[in-house]
C-alpha cells in the first residue's frame, strides 16, 4: 500500500480527467511530451535524479486536477522543476530556470541569451503563476516516493548483475512518461520494472513474465522437507519474494507491466530501433482485461523526446 493513497487513481479515472475533452491517447501523448521536456530541462540544470522524479510525479498529479487545455505542459513542467529545486535541496535561481526554459524552447544557446531579456522575464512570471496553481493541485504535499528508491534496495540482492540493474533503472525512468506513478505505488512499479528487466536481459527464450510474477512458486504446494531447510531463493521470482508481495500486489504488478509494455509497443521503431525487443514483449496473461489506451505516437518535428534510454545511458540514473 502506498503511503499516499490519495494520489493513486484507478486507471479508469484517466478517462475522466480534466483533460478528457481530448481523446485519452492524445492526452497521454501530450503528458509524455511534457515529462520529456521536464527531464531535458532538469538535466540541463544538472539536477539530481530524485528531484526529476519528484517533479515528474507532481506533473502527473497536477493534470488530475487541471487540464492540458488550461495549462500548457511546458509551463507546468518548468514550475514542477523549479519547486523541486527547493524541496529537494538543490536550489536553482528562478532566472536560471527561466533562461534554460527559454533556451529549450528557442534552441538558443544559454551563453547567447542576454542578461536583460524580455522573454526570460515572461517565462519567470509564467513559472511563478503556474507554481501557485501547482501548490494548490498537490495540496502542499511535498513528500514523493519513487520506484528508484525501492530498486536501490533490491539491487543489494543482486550486486553483480549490472545488466538487469541498468534495464530496471531505465524502465523505472521511462515509467514517468506514463501515468504509472499515479496508478500504482512505487513498490509495484519497481517490481514490474525489475521483472521486465530480468526477462529482457535473459532473452525471449527465458521464463515468461507470468511465471516470474506468479504468486506461488511451482513447488510451494509440496510438503516441507524433513530437513526443514528453507528452499533456495528462486531468482526468477526475486522481486515477488523480496517485496513480499501479496496476491493482490502480484495482480497489480501484472497490470503495471501491461501498461508499461503498451506504452513501449506504440513507439516509432524506425526512430528507436533499440526498442524492438521490448516493443514485442507480450503482457502477462494474468493482467486485468481492458481496452488499450495508447495509439501509435506521431512525433512532431519539434519533438526531441519519446526516446527511451538504453541501459548504458541510464546506468548513472540521469
C-alpha positions as a Markdown table, in Angstrom:
| # | Residue | x | y | z |
|---|---|---|---|---|
| 1 | Unk | 0.0 | 0.0 | 0.0 |
| 2 | Unk | 1.3 | 3.4 | -0.8 |
| 3 | Unk | 1.9 | 5.9 | 1.9 |
| 4 | Unk | 0.0 | 8.4 | -0.2 |
| 5 | Unk | -3.2 | 6.6 | -1.3 |
| 6 | Unk | -4.9 | 9.9 | -2.0 |
| 7 | Unk | -2.6 | 10.3 | -5.0 |
| 8 | Unk | -3.4 | 6.9 | -6.5 |
| 9 | Unk | -6.2 | 6.7 | -9.0 |
| 10 | Unk | -7.9 | 3.8 | -10.8 |
| 11 | Unk | -6.9 | 3.6 | -14.4 |
| 12 | Unk | -10.5 | 4.3 | -15.4 |
| 13 | Unk | -10.1 | 7.8 | -13.8 |
| 14 | Unk | -7.8 | 8.8 | -16.7 |
| 15 | Unk | -10.8 | 8.7 | -18.9 |
| 16 | Unk | -12.5 | 11.4 | -16.7 |
| 17 | Unk | -9.5 | 13.7 | -16.0 |
| 18 | Unk | -9.9 | 17.5 | -16.5 |
| 19 | Unk | -8.3 | 17.0 | -20.0 |
| 20 | Unk | -10.8 | 14.4 | -21.1 |
| 21 | Unk | -12.3 | 16.9 | -23.7 |
| 22 | Unk | -9.5 | 15.4 | -25.8 |
| 23 | Unk | -9.1 | 11.7 | -26.7 |
| 24 | Unk | -7.2 | 9.9 | -24.0 |
| 25 | Unk | -4.5 | 8.7 | -26.4 |
| 26 | Unk | -3.8 | 12.4 | -27.3 |
| 27 | Unk | -3.7 | 13.4 | -23.6 |
| 28 | Unk | -1.3 | 10.6 | -22.8 |
| 29 | Unk | 0.9 | 11.7 | -25.7 |
| 30 | Unk | 1.0 | 15.3 | -24.5 |
| 31 | Unk | 1.7 | 14.2 | -21.0 |
| 32 | Unk | 4.6 | 12.1 | -22.2 |
| 33 | Unk | 5.9 | 15.1 | -24.2 |
| 34 | Unk | 5.6 | 17.2 | -21.1 |
| 35 | Unk | 7.6 | 14.8 | -19.0 |
| 36 | Unk | 10.3 | 14.5 | -21.7 |
| 37 | Unk | 10.6 | 18.3 | -21.7 |
| 38 | Unk | 10.7 | 18.3 | -17.9 |
| 39 | Unk | 13.6 | 15.8 | -17.9 |
| 40 | Unk | 15.5 | 17.8 | -20.5 |
| 41 | Unk | 15.0 | 21.0 | -18.5 |
| 42 | Unk | 16.1 | 19.4 | -15.3 |
| 43 | Unk | 19.1 | 17.7 | -16.9 |
| 44 | Unk | 20.3 | 21.0 | -18.3 |
| 45 | Unk | 20.0 | 22.5 | -14.8 |
| 46 | Unk | 22.1 | 19.5 | -13.6 |
| 47 | Unk | 19.5 | 18.4 | -11.0 |
| 48 | Unk | 19.9 | 15.1 | -9.2 |
| 49 | Unk | 17.7 | 12.3 | -10.3 |
| 50 | Unk | 15.4 | 12.3 | -7.2 |
| 51 | Unk | 14.5 | 15.9 | -8.0 |
| 52 | Unk | 13.5 | 15.0 | -11.5 |
| 53 | Unk | 11.4 | 12.1 | -10.3 |
| 54 | Unk | 9.7 | 14.3 | -7.8 |
| 55 | Unk | 8.9 | 16.9 | -10.4 |
| 56 | Unk | 7.6 | 14.3 | -12.8 |
| 57 | Unk | 5.3 | 12.9 | -10.2 |
| 58 | Unk | 3.9 | 16.4 | -9.4 |
| 59 | Unk | 3.4 | 16.9 | -13.1 |
| 60 | Unk | 1.1 | 13.9 | -13.4 |
| 61 | Unk | -0.7 | 14.8 | -10.1 |
| 62 | Unk | -1.3 | 18.4 | -11.4 |
| 63 | Unk | -3.1 | 17.1 | -14.5 |
| 64 | Unk | -5.5 | 15.1 | -12.4 |
| 65 | Unk | -6.7 | 18.5 | -11.0 |
| 66 | Unk | -6.3 | 20.8 | -14.0 |
| 67 | Unk | -6.5 | 20.4 | -17.8 |
| 68 | Unk | -3.9 | 20.5 | -20.5 |
| 69 | Unk | -6.2 | 22.9 | -22.3 |
| 70 | Unk | -5.9 | 25.5 | -19.5 |
| 71 | Unk | -2.2 | 25.0 | -18.5 |
| 72 | Unk | 0.5 | 24.3 | -21.1 |
| 73 | Unk | 2.6 | 21.3 | -20.4 |
| 74 | Unk | 5.8 | 23.2 | -20.7 |
| 75 | Unk | 4.8 | 25.9 | -18.2 |
| 76 | Unk | 3.8 | 23.1 | -15.7 |
| 77 | Unk | 7.0 | 21.2 | -16.3 |
| 78 | Unk | 9.1 | 24.3 | -15.6 |
| 79 | Unk | 7.1 | 25.0 | -12.4 |
| 80 | Unk | 7.5 | 21.4 | -11.2 |
| 81 | Unk | 11.2 | 21.6 | -11.8 |
| 82 | Unk | 11.5 | 24.9 | -10.0 |
| 83 | Unk | 9.5 | 23.7 | -7.0 |
| 84 | Unk | 11.6 | 20.5 | -6.9 |
| 85 | Unk | 14.8 | 22.5 | -6.7 |
| 86 | Unk | 13.5 | 24.0 | -3.4 |
| 87 | Unk | 12.0 | 20.9 | -1.8 |
| 88 | Unk | 14.9 | 18.6 | -2.8 |
| 89 | Unk | 17.5 | 21.0 | -1.6 |
| 90 | Unk | 19.2 | 21.5 | -4.9 |
| 91 | Unk | 18.2 | 25.2 | -5.3 |
| 92 | Unk | 18.4 | 27.0 | -8.6 |
| 93 | Unk | 17.6 | 30.6 | -9.1 |
| 94 | Unk | 14.3 | 31.3 | -10.8 |
| 95 | Unk | 16.1 | 33.3 | -13.5 |
| 96 | Unk | 18.4 | 30.4 | -14.3 |
| 97 | Unk | 15.4 | 28.1 | -14.7 |
| 98 | Unk | 13.7 | 30.6 | -16.9 |
| 99 | Unk | 16.8 | 31.0 | -19.0 |
| 100 | Unk | 17.1 | 27.3 | -19.6 |
| 101 | Unk | 13.4 | 27.2 | -20.3 |
| 102 | Unk | 13.9 | 29.9 | -23.0 |
| 103 | Unk | 16.9 | 28.1 | -24.4 |
| 104 | Unk | 15.0 | 24.8 | -24.8 |
| 105 | Unk | 12.0 | 26.5 | -26.4 |
| 106 | Unk | 14.0 | 28.5 | -28.9 |
| 107 | Unk | 17.2 | 26.4 | -29.4 |
| 108 | Unk | 19.2 | 29.4 | -28.5 |
| 109 | Unk | 22.4 | 28.6 | -26.5 |
| 110 | Unk | 22.4 | 29.9 | -23.0 |
| 111 | Unk | 25.5 | 32.0 | -23.5 |
| 112 | Unk | 23.7 | 33.8 | -26.3 |
| 113 | Unk | 20.8 | 34.9 | -24.1 |
| 114 | Unk | 21.4 | 38.5 | -22.9 |
| 115 | Unk | 21.2 | 39.3 | -19.2 |
| 116 | Unk | 18.3 | 41.6 | -19.9 |
| 117 | Unk | 15.8 | 39.5 | -21.9 |
| 118 | Unk | 12.1 | 40.2 | -22.2 |
| 119 | Unk | 11.3 | 36.6 | -23.0 |
| 120 | Unk | 13.1 | 35.4 | -19.9 |
| 121 | Unk | 11.1 | 37.9 | -17.8 |
| 122 | Unk | 7.9 | 36.5 | -19.2 |
| 123 | Unk | 9.0 | 32.9 | -18.5 |
| 124 | Unk | 9.8 | 33.8 | -14.9 |
| 125 | Unk | 6.3 | 35.2 | -14.5 |
| 126 | Unk | 4.7 | 32.1 | -16.1 |
| 127 | Unk | 6.7 | 29.8 | -13.8 |
| 128 | Unk | 5.7 | 31.7 | -10.7 |
| 129 | Unk | 2.0 | 31.9 | -11.6 |
| 130 | Unk | 1.9 | 28.2 | -12.5 |
| 131 | Unk | 3.7 | 27.3 | -9.3 |
| 132 | Unk | 0.8 | 28.8 | -7.3 |
| 133 | Unk | -1.7 | 26.5 | -9.1 |
| 134 | Unk | 0.8 | 23.6 | -8.7 |
| 135 | Unk | 0.9 | 24.1 | -4.9 |
| 136 | Unk | -2.9 | 24.0 | -4.8 |
| 137 | Unk | -3.0 | 21.0 | -7.0 |
| 138 | Unk | -0.6 | 18.9 | -4.9 |
| 139 | Unk | -2.2 | 20.2 | -1.6 |
| 140 | Unk | 1.2 | 21.4 | -0.5 |
| 141 | Unk | 2.2 | 17.7 | -0.1 |
| 142 | Unk | 5.9 | 17.7 | -1.0 |
| 143 | Unk | 6.5 | 14.1 | 0.0 |
| 144 | Unk | 7.1 | 11.9 | -3.0 |
| 145 | Unk | 8.3 | 8.3 | -3.2 |
| 146 | Unk | 9.9 | 6.8 | -6.3 |
| 147 | Unk | 10.3 | 3.3 | -7.6 |
| 148 | Unk | 14.1 | 4.0 | -7.9 |
| 149 | Unk | 14.4 | 4.1 | -4.1 |
| 150 | Unk | 12.8 | 0.7 | -4.0 |
| 151 | Unk | 15.1 | -0.6 | -6.7 |
| 152 | Unk | 18.2 | 0.5 | -4.9 |
| 153 | Unk | 17.2 | -1.8 | -2.0 |
| 154 | Unk | 16.5 | -4.6 | -4.4 |
| 155 | Unk | 19.8 | -4.2 | -6.2 |
| 156 | Unk | 21.6 | -5.1 | -3.0 |
| 157 | Unk | 20.3 | -8.6 | -3.5 |
| 158 | Unk | 22.0 | -8.8 | -7.0 |
| 159 | Unk | 25.1 | -6.6 | -6.7 |
| 160 | Unk | 26.8 | -8.3 | -9.6 |
| 161 | Unk | 24.0 | -8.3 | -12.2 |
| 162 | Unk | 24.6 | -4.8 | -13.7 |
| 163 | Unk | 22.7 | -5.6 | -16.9 |
| 164 | Unk | 19.5 | -6.2 | -15.0 |
| 165 | Unk | 20.1 | -3.2 | -12.8 |
| 166 | Unk | 20.6 | -1.0 | -15.9 |
| 167 | Unk | 17.5 | -2.2 | -17.6 |
| 168 | Unk | 15.4 | -1.9 | -14.4 |
| 169 | Unk | 16.6 | 1.7 | -13.8 |
| 170 | Unk | 15.8 | 2.6 | -17.5 |
| 171 | Unk | 12.3 | 1.2 | -17.3 |
| 172 | Unk | 11.6 | 3.0 | -14.0 |
| 173 | Unk | 12.9 | 6.2 | -15.5 |
| 174 | Unk | 10.6 | 5.7 | -18.5 |
| 175 | Unk | 7.6 | 4.9 | -16.3 |
| 176 | Unk | 7.2 | 8.6 | -15.7 |
| 177 | Unk | 6.3 | 9.1 | -19.3 |
| 178 | Unk | 3.2 | 7.1 | -18.5 |
| 179 | Unk | 0.7 | 7.6 | -15.7 |
| 180 | Unk | 2.0 | 4.7 | -13.7 |
| 181 | Unk | 3.1 | 6.9 | -10.8 |
| 182 | Unk | -0.5 | 8.0 | -10.1 |
| 183 | Unk | -2.0 | 4.5 | -10.6 |
| 184 | Unk | 0.4 | 2.2 | -8.7 |
| 185 | Unk | 2.6 | 2.5 | -5.6 |
| 186 | Unk | 6.4 | 2.8 | -6.1 |
| 187 | Unk | 7.0 | -0.7 | -4.9 |
| 188 | Unk | 4.6 | -2.2 | -7.5 |
| 189 | Unk | 6.3 | -0.1 | -10.3 |
| 190 | Unk | 9.7 | -1.2 | -9.1 |
| 191 | Unk | 8.8 | -4.8 | -9.1 |
| 192 | Unk | 7.3 | -4.5 | -12.6 |
| 193 | Unk | 10.4 | -2.8 | -13.9 |
| 194 | Unk | 12.7 | -5.4 | -12.3 |
| 195 | Unk | 10.7 | -8.3 | -13.7 |
| 196 | Unk | 10.8 | -6.9 | -17.2 |
| 197 | Unk | 14.5 | -6.1 | -16.8 |
| 198 | Unk | 15.2 | -9.8 | -15.9 |
| 199 | Unk | 13.2 | -11.0 | -18.9 |
| 200 | Unk | 14.9 | -8.7 | -21.4 |
| 201 | Unk | 18.3 | -9.4 | -20.0 |
| 202 | Unk | 17.8 | -13.2 | -20.2 |
| 203 | Unk | 16.2 | -13.2 | -23.6 |
| 204 | Unk | 12.9 | -14.2 | -25.2 |
| 205 | Unk | 13.5 | -17.9 | -24.6 |
| 206 | Unk | 13.7 | -17.5 | -20.8 |
| 207 | Unk | 10.8 | -17.8 | -18.3 |
| 208 | Unk | 7.7 | -15.8 | -19.4 |
| 209 | Unk | 6.5 | -12.8 | -17.4 |
| 210 | Unk | 3.6 | -14.8 | -15.9 |
| 211 | Unk | 6.0 | -17.3 | -14.3 |
| 212 | Unk | 8.1 | -14.5 | -12.9 |
| 213 | Unk | 5.2 | -12.9 | -11.1 |
| 214 | Unk | 3.3 | -16.0 | -10.1 |
| 215 | Unk | 2.0 | -15.6 | -6.5 |
| 216 | Unk | 3.3 | -19.0 | -5.5 |
| 217 | Unk | 6.4 | -20.8 | -6.7 |
| 218 | Unk | 5.8 | -24.1 | -8.5 |
| 219 | Unk | 7.0 | -26.1 | -5.5 |
| 220 | Unk | 5.1 | -24.1 | -2.9 |
| 221 | Unk | 2.4 | -26.8 | -2.5 |
| 222 | Unk | 4.9 | -29.6 | -1.8 |
| 223 | Unk | 5.4 | -30.8 | 1.8 |
| 224 | Unk | 8.2 | -29.3 | 3.8 |
| 225 | Unk | 11.3 | -31.5 | 3.5 |
| 226 | Unk | 12.4 | -33.3 | 6.7 |
| 227 | Unk | 15.5 | -31.0 | 7.0 |
| 228 | Unk | 13.2 | -28.0 | 7.4 |
| 229 | Unk | 15.8 | -26.0 | 5.4 |
| 230 | Unk | 14.4 | -23.0 | 3.6 |
| 231 | Unk | 14.0 | -23.5 | -0.2 |
| 232 | Unk | 16.7 | -21.9 | -2.3 |
| 233 | Unk | 15.6 | -18.5 | -3.5 |
| 234 | Unk | 14.0 | -18.5 | -7.0 |
| 235 | Unk | 16.0 | -15.9 | -8.9 |
| 236 | Unk | 13.2 | -15.5 | -11.5 |
| 237 | Unk | 10.8 | -14.5 | -8.7 |
| 238 | Unk | 13.2 | -12.4 | -6.8 |
| 239 | Unk | 11.1 | -9.2 | -6.9 |
| 240 | Unk | 8.0 | -11.0 | -5.7 |
| 241 | Unk | 9.8 | -12.6 | -2.8 |
| 242 | Unk | 12.0 | -9.5 | -1.9 |
| 243 | Unk | 9.0 | -7.2 | -1.7 |
| 244 | Unk | 6.9 | -9.9 | 0.0 |
| 245 | Unk | 4.1 | -9.2 | -2.5 |
| 246 | Unk | 0.6 | -10.3 | -1.7 |
| 247 | Unk | -1.7 | -11.9 | -4.3 |
| 248 | Unk | -3.3 | -8.5 | -4.9 |
| 249 | Unk | 0.1 | -6.9 | -5.3 |
| 250 | Unk | 1.1 | -9.5 | -7.9 |
| 251 | Unk | -2.1 | -8.7 | -9.8 |
| 252 | Unk | -1.1 | -5.0 | -9.7 |
| 253 | Unk | 2.4 | -5.9 | -11.0 |
| 254 | Unk | 0.8 | -7.7 | -13.9 |
| 255 | Unk | -1.4 | -4.6 | -14.7 |
| 256 | Unk | 1.6 | -2.3 | -14.3 |
| 257 | Unk | 3.6 | -4.4 | -16.8 |
| 258 | Unk | 0.6 | -4.3 | -19.2 |
| 259 | Unk | 0.5 | -0.5 | -19.1 |
| 260 | Unk | 4.3 | -0.1 | -19.5 |
| 261 | Unk | 4.5 | -2.6 | -22.3 |
| 262 | Unk | 1.6 | -1.0 | -24.1 |
| 263 | Unk | 3.5 | 2.3 | -23.9 |
| 264 | Unk | 6.6 | 0.8 | -25.5 |
| 265 | Unk | 4.6 | -1.0 | -28.1 |
| 266 | Unk | 3.4 | 2.3 | -29.7 |
| 267 | Unk | 6.8 | 3.9 | -30.1 |
| 268 | Unk | 8.2 | 4.5 | -33.5 |
| 269 | Unk | 10.7 | 1.7 | -34.0 |
| 270 | Unk | 12.1 | 3.3 | -37.1 |
| 271 | Unk | 13.3 | 6.2 | -34.9 |
| 272 | Unk | 14.1 | 3.9 | -31.9 |
| 273 | Unk | 15.2 | 0.5 | -33.3 |
| 274 | Unk | 16.8 | -0.4 | -29.9 |
| 275 | Unk | 13.2 | -0.8 | -28.6 |
| 276 | Unk | 12.4 | -3.6 | -30.9 |
| 277 | Unk | 13.0 | -6.4 | -28.3 |
| 278 | Unk | 10.9 | -4.5 | -25.7 |
| 279 | Unk | 8.1 | -3.5 | -28.0 |
| 280 | Unk | 7.2 | -7.1 | -28.9 |
| 281 | Unk | 7.1 | -8.4 | -25.4 |
| 282 | Unk | 3.6 | -9.7 | -24.7 |
| 283 | Unk | 2.0 | -8.5 | -21.4 |
| 284 | Unk | 1.2 | -11.1 | -18.7 |
| 285 | Unk | -1.8 | -13.2 | -19.4 |
| 286 | Unk | -3.0 | -12.6 | -15.9 |
| 287 | Unk | -3.3 | -8.8 | -16.3 |
| 288 | Unk | -6.7 | -7.4 | -16.0 |
| 289 | Unk | -8.5 | -7.2 | -19.4 |
| 290 | Unk | -9.1 | -3.7 | -20.6 |
| 291 | Unk | -9.3 | -1.6 | -23.7 |
| 292 | Unk | -6.0 | -0.2 | -25.0 |
| 293 | Unk | -5.4 | 3.4 | -24.0 |
| 294 | Unk | -2.4 | 4.1 | -26.3 |
| 295 | Unk | -2.2 | 4.6 | -30.0 |
| 296 | Unk | 1.0 | 4.8 | -32.1 |
| 297 | Unk | 2.7 | 8.1 | -31.4 |
| 298 | Unk | 3.2 | 10.5 | -34.3 |
| 299 | Unk | 6.1 | 12.7 | -33.2 |
| 300 | Unk | 6.1 | 16.3 | -34.3 |
| 301 | Unk | 9.2 | 17.7 | -36.0 |
| 302 | Unk | 9.9 | 19.8 | -32.9 |
| 303 | Unk | 9.8 | 16.8 | -30.6 |
| 304 | Unk | 13.2 | 15.6 | -29.3 |
| 305 | Unk | 11.5 | 13.3 | -26.7 |
| 306 | Unk | 10.0 | 9.9 | -26.5 |
| 307 | Unk | 13.4 | 8.3 | -26.8 |
| 308 | Unk | 13.9 | 5.5 | -24.3 |
| 309 | Unk | 17.4 | 5.4 | -22.9 |
| 310 | Unk | 19.4 | 2.4 | -23.5 |
| 311 | Unk | 20.9 | 0.7 | -20.4 |
| 312 | Unk | 24.4 | 2.1 | -20.8 |
| 313 | Unk | 23.0 | 5.6 | -20.9 |
| 314 | Unk | 20.8 | 5.1 | -17.8 |
| 315 | Unk | 23.2 | 3.4 | -15.5 |
| 316 | Unk | 24.1 | 6.6 | -13.7 |
| 317 | Unk | 20.4 | 7.4 | -13.1 |
| 318 | Unk | 20.4 | 10.5 | -15.3 |
